[in-house]
Amino acid sequence: MVRSSPRDPILLAGRRTAIGTAGHAFADLTAADLAAPVLADVARQVHHLGRIDDVVLGNCLGPGGDLARVAALQAGLGHHVPGVTVDRQCGSGLDAVALASSRVRAGDDALILAGGVESASTAPWRFHAPVGDGGPQRYTRAPFTPRGHPDPDMGTAADDLARTLGIDRERQDAYAERSHRLASQTDFSAEIVAVAGIDRDERVRSGLTTARLSRLRPAFSPDGTATAGNSCGISDGAAVLAVTTADRADGPALRVLGWAVAGTDPALPGLSPVPAVRAVLDRCGVDLSDVGIVEITEAFASVALAAVDRLGIDPDIVCPHGGAIALGHPWGASGAILLVRLAEQMATTDSPALGLAVCAIGGGQGIAMLVERVGA
C-alpha cells in the first residue's frame, strides 16, 4: 500500500450535471455552459482553501479555444484563474484529474479544479479542405490511429471484442438489464448541480428487462451483439472535483493512491482497461481483492464484461448503481463522473475503503485510477 504523505492529492467536493441525451435536455447548451455552473459550485465549496491555481478539463469535441479557460471565466472564477484542456478521448475527464493530482503531489500547485465536459449536441461540424476537383468532405470523427493501423468505430470494435472473447448477446443484455435497473433505483441528486433547471439524468428508465432488451436489433453490424440497449447513449454533461493536498483537506474525501495509462491493440480497444488496472494496482501494492468498488465507463456491455473476465473482478462490485449504459456517456466528462460516483459511494465508514475508476479509450488506450477513502 502507498504510504501517506501530507502532499498526497485529495479529491473533494465532486459534483456533476445531470447527464442529458444528445439533442434533448441540454440541446442548446455549449460545453462551457455545462461546465461553468459545476465549476462555480465546486469553487464555492472549497473557497476556504484559498486561491485556485488552475482549471483542468477533459474534452473531445468542443469548439477549441481552450475550453477550460473559457468555462473558468464563465464560472466567474476571476481573470487570475487559468485553464487547460486535455484530450485523451473517452479517458479525458479521468486524465484531467490525474494530471492535476500529479501537479499537486509535485508541489507545483495547491488547489486545482479538474474534471471534464462534453456537449455532443453543440459540437461543431468540421470539414476536410477540398482536394483536387472534390468539394469539402464532412469530418465525422478523429482518427484514433495513423494509416496502416486498425481504426474501427467503437461500436464495431465492441462487436469484434464480444466475438473474440465469446461474450454472447444474452450475457450482454443481462449486464445491461442490471445497469438500467440499478440506476433506476438510485437517487443521484446529492451529486448533481442543476443546470437550466435539469437536475435528473435523462436516459435513466425502469422496466428494461432482458426480454425487452433481447428484442432490440444489432446497432453496428448485422451479425453484431451490441444494441441500443446494451450500449451507452451519446450524451451531454460535465463533472468537476477539487484537487488539493492532504494537509489542507477536511472532511470525507478520496486520496489518489495512483493512476496508470496503458496501450493495447487498437483493433480491440475494449481490452485496454486490463493492463491499466494491473499497472496501477502493481504500482500501489494493492490486490484487486482489496478493492470494494470498480466504476468503469460502460460504453458497451462487452467492454465491462471483458474487464470482469480478464481481471477476475467480482461483478457485484462493478458500477453498483448502474453506469453509462443506463446514464449515458458524455465522452470528455465520463472519467470524472466515475470519480464523482466513487466519492458519493465511499463517503461513510461502512462503505468500501478502496475504489477504482477505469476507462477504455478509442485507439487502444486504457486509464485507471485507484482512490482511498479518508476523513470519514
C-alpha positions in Angstrom: 0.0 0.0 0.0 1.2 3.5 -0.8 2.4 5.4 2.3 0.5 8.5 3.2 2.1 11.9 2.9 1.0 15.5 3.6 1.3 16.2 -0.1 -0.9 13.3 -1.2 -3.5 14.5 -3.7 -7.0 14.6 -2.3 -10.3 14.8 -4.2 -13.0 17.0 -2.6 -16.4 18.4 -3.5 -17.1 16.3 -6.5 -20.2 17.4 -8.4 -21.7 16.9 -11.9 -24.5 17.9 -14.1 -27.3 15.6 -14.8 -26.5 13.6 -18.0 -28.6 14.6 -20.9 -29.2 12.6 -24.1 -27.7 14.4 -27.1 -30.2 16.7 -28.8 -32.6 16.7 -25.9 -32.3 18.2 -22.3 -29.1 20.2 -22.9 -29.5 20.6 -26.7 -28.9 24.3 -26.7 -26.1 24.5 -24.1 -22.5 24.7 -25.1 -19.8 22.8 -23.3 -18.8 25.9 -21.4 -22.5 26.4 -20.4 -22.4 22.9 -18.9 -19.0 23.2 -17.2 -19.3 26.7 -15.7 -22.1 26.0 -13.2 -20.3 22.9 -11.9 -17.0 24.8 -11.6 -18.8 27.6 -9.7 -20.4 25.1 -7.3 -17.2 23.3 -6.6 -15.3 26.6 -6.2 -17.9 27.7 -3.6 -17.5 24.5 -1.6 -13.7 24.9 -1.4 -13.4 28.7 -1.2 -11.9 28.4 2.3 -8.9 26.7 0.8 -7.8 29.9 -0.9 -6.6 30.6 -4.4 -7.5 28.3 -7.3 -4.2 27.6 -9.2 -5.7 26.2 -12.4 -8.7 24.5 -14.0 -8.0 21.3 -16.0 -10.9 19.9 -18.1 -11.1 16.9 -20.4 -13.0 17.4 -23.6 -13.1 15.6 -27.0 -15.4 17.5 -29.4 -15.6 21.1 -28.2 -15.1 24.3 -30.2 -11.4 24.7 -29.2 -10.2 28.0 -27.8 -9.1 26.3 -24.6 -12.5 25.3 -23.3 -11.3 25.1 -19.7 -10.2 28.7 -19.7 -13.5 29.8 -21.3 -15.5 27.8 -18.7 -13.4 29.2 -15.8 -14.1 32.7 -16.9 -17.8 32.0 -17.5 -18.0 30.5 -14.0 -16.8 33.8 -12.5 -13.6 32.3 -11.0 -11.7 35.5 -12.0 -9.2 36.6 -14.6 -6.3 35.2 -12.5 -7.5 31.6 -12.7 -6.1 29.9 -15.9 -7.3 26.8 -17.6 -6.0 24.0 -19.8 -8.0 21.4 -21.8 -7.0 17.8 -22.1 -7.9 15.3 -24.8 -7.4 11.6 -24.2 -10.8 10.9 -25.8 -13.1 8.8 -23.5 -10.5 8.9 -20.8 -10.1 12.7 -20.9 -12.0 13.5 -17.7 -10.1 11.0 -15.7 -6.8 12.0 -17.2 -7.5 15.7 -16.3 -7.9 14.7 -12.6 -4.8 12.5 -12.8 -2.7 15.4 -14.3 -4.0 17.8 -11.6 -3.1 15.2 -9.0 0.4 14.8 -10.2 0.9 18.6 -10.1 -0.4 18.8 -6.6 1.7 15.9 -5.4 4.8 17.5 -7.0 4.2 20.7 -5.1 3.7 22.8 -8.2 0.1 23.7 -7.3 -2.0 23.5 -4.1 -5.6 23.7 -5.4 -6.9 22.7 -8.9 -10.4 22.2 -10.2 -10.3 19.2 -12.6 -12.8 17.1 -14.5 -14.4 17.0 -17.9 -17.2 18.2 -20.1 -18.9 17.2 -23.4 -21.6 18.7 -25.4 -22.3 16.3 -28.2 -25.4 18.4 -29.0 -23.4 21.6 -29.9 -20.1 20.1 -31.0 -19.1 22.0 -34.2 -19.3 20.3 -37.6 -15.9 20.1 -39.3 -15.0 19.6 -42.9 -11.8 18.5 -44.7 -10.5 21.0 -47.1 -11.2 20.4 -50.8 -8.7 18.2 -52.6 -8.4 18.3 -56.4 -11.8 18.6 -58.0 -13.6 17.3 -55.0 -15.6 19.5 -52.6 -15.2 19.7 -48.8 -15.9 16.4 -47.1 -17.6 16.0 -43.7 -15.1 15.2 -40.9 -17.1 12.7 -38.9 -14.6 11.7 -36.3 -11.0 11.9 -35.3 -8.7 9.1 -36.4 -7.5 7.1 -33.4 -4.5 5.6 -35.3 -2.4 6.5 -38.3 -3.0 4.9 -41.7 -2.0 1.3 -41.8 -3.2 0.6 -38.3 -6.6 -0.8 -37.2 -9.0 2.1 -36.6 -12.5 0.6 -36.1 -15.5 2.6 -35.0 -16.2 2.0 -31.3 -19.4 0.1 -31.9 -17.8 -2.2 -34.5 -14.9 -2.7 -32.1 -17.3 -3.7 -29.3 -18.9 -6.3 -31.6 -15.4 -7.6 -32.5 -14.5 -7.8 -28.8 -17.6 -9.8 -27.9 -16.9 -12.1 -30.8 -13.3 -12.6 -30.0 -13.9 -13.3 -26.3 -17.1 -15.3 -26.7 -19.3 -12.8 -24.8 -22.7 -13.6 -26.2 -25.7 -11.4 -26.6 -27.6 -13.0 -23.7 -24.8 -12.1 -21.3 -24.5 -8.6 -22.6 -28.3 -8.0 -22.2 -28.2 -9.4 -18.7 -25.4 -7.0 -17.8 -27.3 -4.1 -19.4 -30.5 -5.0 -17.5 -28.6 -4.8 -14.3 -27.2 -1.4 -15.2 -30.6 0.0 -16.1 -32.3 -1.5 -13.0 -29.7 -0.3 -10.5 -29.7 3.3 -12.0 -33.5 3.5 -11.9 -33.4 2.5 -8.2 -30.7 5.1 -7.2 -31.1 8.7 -6.1 -28.3 10.7 -7.7 -29.5 14.1 -6.5 -26.7 14.7 -4.0 -24.1 14.8 -6.7 -25.9 16.8 -9.3 -25.8 20.6 -9.9 -29.0 21.7 -11.6 -28.2 23.4 -15.0 -31.0 25.0 -17.0 -33.5 23.6 -14.5 -32.4 20.0 -15.3 -31.5 18.0 -12.2 -32.2 14.4 -13.2 -30.4 12.1 -15.6 -32.4 12.0 -18.7 -31.7 8.5 -20.0 -32.5 6.5 -16.9 -35.7 4.5 -17.1 -37.1 1.4 -15.4 -38.6 -1.7 -16.8 -35.9 -2.6 -19.3 -36.0 -6.3 -18.7 -33.8 -8.8 -20.5 -36.8 -9.8 -22.5 -37.3 -6.3 -23.8 -33.6 -5.8 -24.4 -33.4 -9.1 -26.4 -35.8 -7.7 -29.0 -33.5 -4.8 -30.0 -31.7 -5.1 -33.3 -27.9 -5.0 -33.5 -26.8 -1.4 -33.8 -23.5 -1.6 -35.6 -23.3 -4.7 -37.8 -25.9 -7.2 -39.0 -24.5 -10.1 -37.0 -23.3 -8.0 -34.1 -24.4 -8.2 -30.4 -24.1 -4.5 -29.4 -27.5 -2.8 -29.4 -29.0 0.5 -28.2 -30.0 -1.2 -25.0 -26.6 -2.8 -24.0 -24.6 0.2 -25.2 -24.2 3.7 -23.8 -26.1 6.7 -25.2 -24.4 9.7 -26.8 -24.7 12.4 -24.2 -24.0 15.8 -22.8 -22.7 16.5 -19.3 -19.9 17.8 -17.0 -18.2 16.8 -13.8 -15.6 18.6 -11.6 -13.7 17.8 -8.5 -11.3 19.9 -6.4 -7.8 18.5 -6.1 -5.7 19.6 -3.2 -3.2 18.2 -0.6 -3.9 16.0 2.3 -2.6 18.6 4.8 -5.2 21.1 3.5 -8.2 18.9 3.1 -11.0 18.4 5.6 -14.0 16.1 5.9 -14.7 13.0 3.8 -12.6 12.8 0.7 -10.7 10.5 -1.7 -7.0 10.1 -1.6 -5.4 9.4 -5.0 -3.1 6.5 -4.5 -2.0 6.2 -8.1 -3.0 6.1 -11.7 -1.8 4.5 -14.9 -2.4 4.5 -18.6 -1.7 1.6 -21.0 -1.8 0.8 -24.7 -3.2 -2.2 -26.4 -4.1 -3.4 -29.9 -6.1 -0.6 -31.5 -8.4 -3.3 -33.1 -9.7 -4.2 -29.7 -9.7 -1.1 -27.6 -12.2 -2.7 -25.1 -9.3 -4.7 -23.7 -7.3 -1.6 -22.8 -8.6 -1.3 -19.2 -6.9 -4.6 -18.3 -3.2 -3.6 -18.4 -4.1 -0.1 -17.0 -5.7 -1.7 -13.9 -2.9 -4.2 -13.5 -0.3 -1.4 -13.7 -1.9 0.9 -11.1 -2.5 -2.0 -8.7 1.1 -3.1 -9.1 2.4 0.4 -8.5 0.4 0.9 -5.4 1.0 -2.6 -4.0 -2.7 -3.4 -3.8 -4.5 -6.6 -4.6 -7.7 -6.4 -6.7 -9.4 -8.4 -3.9 -8.9 -5.4 -1.6 -10.9 -3.0 -3.9 -14.5 -2.6 -2.9 -15.9 -0.7 -5.9 -15.0 -0.6 -9.6 -16.5 2.2 -11.6 -15.9 1.6 -15.3 -17.2 3.6 -18.2 -19.9 1.2 -19.6 -19.5 2.3 -23.2 -20.7 -1.2 -24.1 -21.6 -4.2 -22.0 -18.9 -6.2 -23.8 -16.2 -3.8 -22.6 -17.3 -4.1 -18.9 -17.6 -7.8 -19.2 -14.2 -8.2 -20.8 -12.6 -6.4 -17.8 -14.6 -8.6 -15.4 -13.4 -11.7 -17.1 -9.8 -10.9 -17.8 -9.1 -9.3 -14.4 -11.3 -11.6 -12.3 -13.4 -8.8 -10.8 -16.4 -9.7 -8.7 -19.2 -8.4 -11.0 -21.2 -7.3 -8.0 -18.8 -4.5 -7.2 -18.8 -3.1 -10.8 -20.9 0.1 -11.1 -23.1 -0.8 -8.1 -25.6 2.0 -9.0 -25.5 1.4 -12.8 -23.3 3.1 -15.3 -23.1 4.7 -18.7 -25.4 2.1 -20.3 -28.1 3.5 -18.1 -26.9 7.0 -17.6 -25.2 7.9 -20.9 -21.6 8.7 -21.9 -20.6 12.3 -22.3 -17.2 11.4 -23.6 -14.9 14.0 -22.2 -16.7 14.0 -18.8 -17.2 10.3 -18.2 -13.9 9.6 -16.5 -14.6 12.4 -14.0 -18.1 11.2 -13.5 -16.7 7.9 -12.3 -14.8 9.7 -9.6 -17.9 11.7 -8.5 -19.8 8.4 -8.3 -17.0 6.8 -6.2 -16.9 9.8 -3.9 -20.6 9.6 -3.2 -20.5 5.8 -2.6 -17.4 5.8 -0.4 -18.3 8.7 1.9 -19.1 6.8 5.0 -17.1 4.5 7.2 -19.2 1.5 6.4 -18.6 1.8 2.7 -15.6 0.3 0.8 -12.2 1.9 1.6 -10.7 1.4 -1.9 -12.2 2.2 -5.3 -11.1 2.0 -8.9 -12.1 4.3 -11.8 -11.5 2.8 -15.2 -11.9 3.9 -18.9 -11.4 2.2 -22.2 -10.3 4.6 -24.9 -10.5 4.5 -28.7 -7.2 3.6 -30.4 -6.3 1.1 -27.8 -5.6 3.0 -24.6 -6.8 2.4 -21.1 -6.6 4.5 -17.9 -7.2 3.6 -14.3 -7.1 5.5 -11.0 -7.0 4.0 -7.5 -8.5 6.0 -4.7 -8.9 5.5 -0.9 -11.5 7.0 1.5 -10.0 9.4 4.0 -11.5 11.7 6.7 -14.8 9.8 7.1 
